[in-house]
Amino acid sequence: MDCKQFFRSLAGRKIALCGIGVSNTPLVESFLKKGAKVYACDRRERAQLGEMADRLEKMGATLRLGADYLKDLDVDVIFRTPGMRFDLPELVEARRKGIAVTSEMEVFFDLCPATIFAVTGSDGKTTTTTLIARMLEAAGKTVHVGGNIGKPLLPEIEAVAPDHFVVVELSSFQLISMRKSPDVAVVTNVAPNHLDVHKDMDEYVSAKRNILLHQNAFSRTVLNEDNDITRSFIPDVRGQLMRFSMKQPVEGGAYLREDGMLCVCYKGQTTPVLDKDEIAILGMHNVANYLAAIAAVWGYVDVEAIRTVAREFLGVEHRIEFVRELDGVKYYNDSIATSPTRTIAGLNAFHQRVILLAGGYDKHIPFEPMAPYVTEKVKLLILTGPTADAIEKAVKADSGYSEGNPEILRAKDLEEAVTLAHDRAAAGDIVTLSPACASFDAYPNFAVRGNRYKELVMALQ
């Protein structure tokens, strides 16, 4: 079925979009225009949705809200939002009744005529996705970006041509039920994450592995050679394997040479691409992101396109983002650091001990692996949120900790944490928000938290 047939098939059909959010809301208008009867379903009540509820009704959607929003749905197709588990009892029952259950990204993959690059991993997904897209654009390609970042792509599918390129970021929640893989699959790394939602680590790893399980002999898979879990995916690779490594040369892939040069070994030939010091964004973890992106686009773009992006790309918002300098103190926003591994990468980006703002929603991830980096790289640790006790306990239990080194303070919220950091910082210091936790205890997502942090920092005098 092509996209025209798909949209024609929507006429007169009853479609439930479950979860009123970034992924599903644009589908409401698109499906209504194609003649479908659309039900917008959400656990939240009308008061919580506010203007969104009014807007959806004005479009022509029927709302199903509240705790029973999934109960007894009499529809033809259910589109679940990426954050909704595919095996919810209500969705299992719907399948038993013959109702199709899918997602925006699953349908997009089925219909897309273009070459698809997809990126997943515990860390570095958004930056690597953005780098791939920028490199393709620098080479003159027409590129569509979406998935877990950007806007939904399905409403735009009719504008995607066979000679275009699609670059998507995929979360474990999106991947867990997908039955089609991209032309180029990239796994940046896999470390404990989202264990508050996944049944266990095995389910999380299996979801990540799913990105490559449905590839064919003409596909490409890019895996992190330095990560034990991603390396375990190698036997499942069906097409061309490209590795990337920060530690050693690889045959077939990209690696960081001892002299700081990013190189590609491809079909027996080694090509120096760029020096790590040419990369505009901070952090060795971003060198790894570049290696992953280079391995993905190699053969699709020329070296100059890669170098152009390295010089000009200044990073993605909320990722070690420089906010301002005040009285000689530099403030950085790394709100995307929703796991300990991300915070470790953020700390490693700086060449001095910093003032760290951390803590937040508990995703049931251990903080012990982060503790040695905190004791080595943090002079003052300011903790907030439900995980404050667990982080402090992990840091104090580390062999590198001594009383007052680092000093640990508590703040009741982000506002107080920023004030404490400002009061304690001296000229030459770096203050960074790199929470190691999700934001859901106080903010809807990491972006809202990061924007609030930037507002607070910009208001300092």
Summary of the structure (lengths in Angstrom):
residues: 461
radius of gyration: 22.9
end to end distance: 60.0
largest distance: 68.8
contacts: 1594
relative contact order: 0.08
helix: 36%
strand: 23%
